[in-house]
Amino acid sequence: MKAASDAILRPEQAAYLEALEPPRDALLAKMEARAAERGYPVSDPEVASFLAVTARGARPRFIVELGTNIGYGAIVLARAAGPDARVLTFELSHDLCEEARGFIAEAGLEARITVRQGAALHELEKVEQPIDLAYIDCVKEEYPRYLELLVPRLSPHGIIVADNTLWYGHVARSVVPEAQRERTEALRAFNLALVQHPLLRAVVLPLGDGVAYAVKMPAVS
Ligand SMILES: C[S@@+](CC[C@H](N)C(=O)[O-])C[C@H]1O[C@@H](n2cnc3c(N)ncnc32)[C@H](O)[C@@H]1O
């Protein structure tokens, strides 16, 4: 996703921020190499760092991730959230689910990360337990619907992190290539709904390809 952050920041700023990232451990480095080899869209290292900082601070018990790929984000989140946290992550592709389960086993996290094969929207509808942290990193056109389904499922002070919300900078452009229009419109709608949501406090950050961060406000009695 280097091209995405280069489209948002000046390339020298993106390179500077990338160089600030601490070295990854052997497993994450291996997963990044695998993703690069296969062209898999795993989270950027700086987004992974943001997830880790967020999870370390909030100590979520129940985390839901939309879009597993090979399990990179799920492993980062489970490690950072600590030994009491569980991660439920959804992935459409059977092969990617299998690959993710392999890496999760290598990380020794099989007991805490569940990879569920299925369409994220369909699987999310079935979640009944309050969600402490949700990571949206899936079908861009579906982001507005993910938000609708997530807000009522979030615990008080529950957090939403969403990746790719600036979409190569397209969300801010007046002229968007035809092939990107539907995704761009969906992400614009998502960003607006997030920052204007009466139950959330939210911000969209120029990190990686754009990361949205929201916290659910507890009900006032
Ligand atoms: C950007 S990747 C996820 C990266 C991962 N979150 C990470 O941190 O490395 C998005 C994933 O969503 C999967 N996907 C696409 N459509 C989906 C759907 N309808 N439901 C669930 N997963 C889907 C893709 O196969 C892909 O692996």
PDBQT file of the ligand as one rigid body, heavy atoms in Angstrom, charges set to zero:
ROOT
HETATM    1  C1  LIG A 301      -7.469  -5.768   2.999  1.00  0.00    +0.000 C 
HETATM    2  S1  LIG A 301      -7.647  -7.483   3.187  1.00  0.00    +0.000 S 
HETATM    3  C2  LIG A 301      -7.615  -7.702   4.945  1.00  0.00    +0.000 C 
HETATM    4  C3  LIG A 301      -6.251  -7.491   5.565  1.00  0.00    +0.000 C 
HETATM    5  C4  LIG A 301      -6.210  -7.831   7.034  1.00  0.00    +0.000 C 
HETATM    6  N1  LIG A 301      -7.246  -7.140   7.765  1.00  0.00    +0.000 N 
HETATM    7  C5  LIG A 301      -4.863  -7.462   7.633  1.00  0.00    +0.000 C 
HETATM    8  O1  LIG A 301      -4.834  -6.699   8.600  1.00  0.00    +0.000 OA
HETATM    9  O2  LIG A 301      -3.847  -7.900   7.112  1.00  0.00    +0.000 OA
HETATM   10  C6  LIG A 301      -9.343  -7.725   2.825  1.00  0.00    +0.000 C 
HETATM   11  C7  LIG A 301      -9.770  -9.175   2.836  1.00  0.00    +0.000 C 
HETATM   12  O3  LIG A 301     -11.185  -9.221   2.756  1.00  0.00    +0.000 OA
HETATM   13  C8  LIG A 301     -11.532 -10.397   2.047  1.00  0.00    +0.000 C 
HETATM   14  N2  LIG A 301     -12.920 -10.247   1.558  1.00  0.00    +0.000 N 
HETATM   15  C9  LIG A 301     -13.355  -9.753   0.364  1.00  0.00    +0.000 A 
HETATM   16  N3  LIG A 301     -14.692  -9.742   0.326  1.00  0.00    +0.000 NA
HETATM   17  C10 LIG A 301     -15.116 -10.211   1.519  1.00  0.00    +0.000 A 
HETATM   18  C11 LIG A 301     -16.397 -10.401   2.102  1.00  0.00    +0.000 A 
HETATM   19  N4  LIG A 301     -17.520 -10.085   1.462  1.00  0.00    +0.000 N 
HETATM   20  N5  LIG A 301     -16.450 -10.903   3.353  1.00  0.00    +0.000 NA
HETATM   21  C12 LIG A 301     -15.330 -11.237   4.028  1.00  0.00    +0.000 A 
HETATM   22  N6  LIG A 301     -14.086 -11.064   3.533  1.00  0.00    +0.000 NA
HETATM   23  C13 LIG A 301     -13.983 -10.557   2.296  1.00  0.00    +0.000 A 
HETATM   24  C14 LIG A 301     -10.492 -10.489   0.957  1.00  0.00    +0.000 C 
HETATM   25  O4  LIG A 301     -10.377 -11.822   0.484  1.00  0.00    +0.000 OA
HETATM   26  C15 LIG A 301      -9.237  -9.985   1.668  1.00  0.00    +0.000 C 
HETATM   27  O5  LIG A 301      -8.478 -11.043   2.148  1.00  0.00    +0.000 OA
ENDROOT
TORSDOF 0
